[in-house]
């Protein structure tokens, strides 16, 4: 039984042992562990404001991810651009009236690619997207979005049929967003916030630093 992500990801020996055992057993299993624990849960641990983790909705999803009941995915790569990590086009636009974020994939080339299984078990993904507030982009931020449950994809989410890659046999798929809505606390915002007037604040950086913070989750690898 693995410890909670907040303990696992701050214990280098534990994380190294888990990675070694998984890689020796099966390279595909190792990549699943990396996606789920290091990148997905790692983003939550590194980027969520501690108060968010006490919010009922986010706490429930994190508990399900830690228990293994819910599969975790990290969605950064976009298929239409070889330099997609630095030039992401997926957007998360803040809707001040609802206090929510709206995820959109602008075109087919911006579809996200990862080892996403078809609906059949609950899955959530950390989605790297450009935060847009009142028409201004504030860099790339991580958002925790539900992709599907046991039967259906979430509203505004499209998951392609599964396809394989021979060199690393996992269930890969393309994910697109068309107006998927996320509660405010699904924004893994760190020190950033949007105030009651709809104004964005981040005391620790500009858009470039936001991108670096978002991608820094891969450092333990």
C-alpha positions in Angstrom: 0.0 0.0 0.0 1.5 3.3 -1.1 1.5 6.3 1.3 -0.6 9.4 0.4 0.8 11.4 -2.5 1.8 14.3 -0.2 4.2 11.8 1.6 5.3 9.8 -1.4 6.3 12.8 -3.5 8.4 14.3 -0.7 10.3 11.1 0.0 13.0 10.6 -2.7 13.9 7.1 -1.5 10.2 5.9 -1.6 9.7 7.4 -5.0 13.0 5.9 -6.4 12.0 2.5 -5.0 8.6 2.6 -6.5 10.0 3.7 -9.9 12.7 1.0 -9.9 10.3 -1.8 -9.0 7.7 -0.7 -11.6 10.3 -0.3 -14.4 11.8 -3.7 -13.7 8.4 -5.3 -13.7 7.1 -3.7 -16.9 8.1 -0.5 -18.7 4.4 0.3 -19.5 3.6 0.0 -15.8 6.4 2.4 -15.0 5.0 5.0 -17.4 1.5 4.5 -15.8 3.0 5.2 -12.4 4.8 8.3 -13.7 1.7 9.6 -15.3 -0.5 8.9 -12.3 1.7 9.6 -9.3 4.5 11.9 -10.4 2.8 14.1 -13.0 -0.9 14.1 -12.1 -0.8 13.8 -8.3 2.5 15.6 -8.3 0.9 18.7 -9.9 -1.9 18.7 -7.2 0.7 18.4 -4.4 3.0 21.1 -5.9 0.5 23.6 -7.3 -2.7 23.5 -5.2 -3.1 26.0 -2.5 -3.3 24.0 0.8 -6.8 25.4 1.4 -8.0 23.9 -1.8 -7.1 20.4 -0.6 -9.6 20.8 2.1 -12.4 21.7 -0.3 -14.9 18.8 -0.6 -14.8 18.4 -4.3 -11.0 18.5 -4.8 -10.5 16.4 -1.6 -12.8 13.7 -2.9 -11.0 13.4 -6.3 -7.6 13.4 -4.6 -8.7 10.6 -2.3 -9.9 8.6 -5.2 -6.6 9.2 -7.1 -4.5 8.2 -4.1 -6.6 5.0 -3.5 -6.3 4.0 -7.2 -10.1 4.0 -7.6 -9.6 6.9 -10.1 -6.9 6.9 -12.8 -4.8 10.0 -13.1 -3.4 11.5 -16.3 -1.2 14.4 -17.3 -2.3 16.3 -20.4 0.4 18.6 -21.8 1.4 17.3 -25.3 -0.7 18.7 -28.2 -0.4 16.7 -31.5 -0.2 19.5 -34.0 3.1 21.1 -32.8 6.4 19.4 -32.0 7.2 22.2 -29.6 3.8 22.0 -27.9 5.0 22.1 -24.3 6.2 25.7 -24.9 3.4 26.7 -27.3 0.2 25.3 -25.8 -3.0 26.4 -27.4 -5.6 24.8 -25.1 -7.4 27.6 -23.1 -9.0 27.8 -19.8 -11.1 31.0 -19.8 -12.5 32.4 -16.6 -16.3 32.9 -16.5 -16.8 35.6 -13.8 -20.6 35.2 -13.7 -20.3 31.5 -12.8 -16.9 31.6 -11.1 -15.8 28.7 -13.3 -13.2 28.0 -16.0 -14.2 26.9 -19.5 -11.7 24.6 -21.2 -11.5 24.7 -25.0 -9.4 23.0 -27.7 -9.2 25.6 -30.5 -8.7 23.0 -33.4 -7.9 19.4 -34.0 -4.2 20.1 -33.9 -4.4 21.2 -30.3 -5.9 17.8 -29.2 -4.0 16.5 -26.1 -2.2 13.1 -26.4 -1.5 10.7 -23.5 -2.1 7.2 -22.2 -5.8 7.8 -21.5 -8.0 4.7 -21.3 -11.5 4.7 -22.8 -14.4 5.2 -20.4 -14.8 2.3 -18.1 -13.3 3.6 -14.9 -13.2 7.1 -13.5 -10.4 9.2 -14.8 -9.1 12.7 -14.1 -6.4 14.7 -15.8 -4.2 17.6 -14.9 -4.7 19.7 -18.1 -2.0 22.3 -18.9 -3.8 25.2 -20.5 -3.5 28.9 -21.1 -5.4 30.9 -18.4 -7.5 33.7 -20.0 -9.1 36.3 -17.7 -11.1 39.1 -19.3 -9.4 38.5 -22.7 -5.8 38.5 -21.4 -3.6 35.4 -21.3 -1.7 34.9 -18.0 0.4 32.0 -19.0 0.1 28.2 -18.8 -1.5 26.8 -15.6 -2.5 23.3 -14.4 -6.2 22.4 -14.0 -7.6 19.2 -12.6 -10.5 18.1 -14.9 -12.6 14.9 -14.8 -12.5 13.1 -18.1 -15.0 10.3 -17.6 -16.7 7.9 -15.2 -17.5 4.2 -15.6 -19.9 4.9 -18.5 -19.6 8.3 -20.0 -17.2 11.1 -20.8 -17.7 14.3 -18.8 -19.7 17.1 -20.5 -17.6 19.1 -22.9 -14.9 16.3 -23.1 -14.2 14.1 -26.1 -11.9 11.1 -25.8 -11.0 9.3 -29.0 -11.0 5.6 -29.4 -7.9 3.9 -27.9 -4.9 3.2 -30.1 -1.6 1.6 -29.4 2.1 2.4 -29.8 4.2 -0.7 -30.2 7.3 0.5 -28.4 5.4 1.2 -25.2 2.0 -0.7 -25.2 -0.5 1.5 -23.3 -4.0 2.7 -24.2 -3.4 6.0 -25.8 -6.1 8.5 -26.9 -6.6 12.0 -28.0 -8.6 14.4 -25.7 -10.4 17.5 -26.8 -12.4 20.1 -24.8 -15.4 21.9 -26.0 -16.7 24.1 -23.2 -15.9 21.7 -20.4 -16.5 23.6 -17.1 -14.4 23.4 -14.0 -15.1 24.8 -10.5 -12.7 27.5 -9.3 -10.9 25.1 -7.0 -9.9 22.8 -9.9 -7.4 25.5 -10.9 -4.2 24.4 -9.2 -3.3 28.0 -8.7 -0.5 28.1 -6.1 -0.3 31.8 -4.9 -2.4 33.1 -7.8 -6.0 34.2 -7.5 -8.8 36.0 -9.2 -10.5 38.5 -7.0 -14.2 39.3 -6.7 -13.9 41.9 -9.4 -12.5 39.4 -11.8 -8.9 40.7 -11.7 -6.0 38.2 -11.8 -3.3 38.4 -9.2 0.0 36.4 -8.8 2.6 37.9 -6.5 5.2 35.4 -7.6 5.6 35.8 -11.3 4.6 36.6 -14.9 3.3 34.3 -17.6 6.8 32.9 -18.3 7.2 31.9 -14.7 3.7 30.3 -14.7 4.8 28.1 -17.5 8.0 27.1 -15.7 6.1 26.3 -12.5 3.5 24.2 -14.4 6.2 22.1 -16.2 8.5 21.9 -13.1 6.4 18.9 -11.9 8.6 16.7 -14.1 11.7 17.6 -12.2 11.6 14.5 -9.9 12.0 12.3 -13.0 
